[in-house]
Amino acid sequence: YEACAYLEQTSRTYSERGDAHLTKRFLDEASTLYERAIQTYMRSNMLIHFAYADFEEHRLNIDKARA
């Protein structure tokens, strides 16, 4: 969770500086990290599932948030 939070914060920093490419890259990396955590190591941890759903809702990916 902390690694994903760091990636989100870093993407916000680059967004404020106007770098859309790096912003998208860091957000995609955070999404990939959440998906890996949910599928393997933290499958039974509900907190990571809720954090991932919240993350995807902020990105307006409602379908991924529901899954």
N, C-alpha and C positions, 0 to 999 in steps of 0.2 A: 504494500500500500504506500509506504513512504517513498519508494522509487517512483511510483506513478505520480504521487503528489509533487515530487521534485520536477518531473518532466512537465507537468501542468504549469507549475510556477515559472519554469524556464520558458515555456511557450508564451505565457502572458508577457514576460519581459521582452521577448522578440516581437510580439505583437505591438507592444507600445512603441518599439523602435521602428516599426513599419516593415519588418521582414516577414512577409506572408509565407514564403517558402519554408523557412526554418520553423515557423509557428506550426504549419501543417505537419511537418516532419516529426516534431516532438510530440504532437498530439497523436499521430499515427503510431509512434513508438509506445506511447502510454497505453493506447488501446490494445496493441499487440501484447504488451506485458500483462495487462489485465486478463486477456483471453488465455494466455499461457498459464497464469495462476489459477484461473477457474477450472481449466481442463485437467490440470495435473496436481500440483502440490496442495492447493487450498480448496479442493472440490467441496468439502463439507463446511467451509467457513462462510457463514451467511453474510458477515460484515463485508467481505471482499465482493460478494455478489451485489450487495446494495451500493457499494462504492462505485462499482463498474456501471451499474444502471444509472446512477446519478451522473457519472462522467459522460455517458452516452446521451443522456437527456440534455445536458448542457451543450452538447455538439449537435443537437436536434436529430439524433439517430434514434427515433422512438422504437423502431422495429428491433434494433439490437438491445435496447434497454428492456424490452419485454421478454426477450429470450432467456 
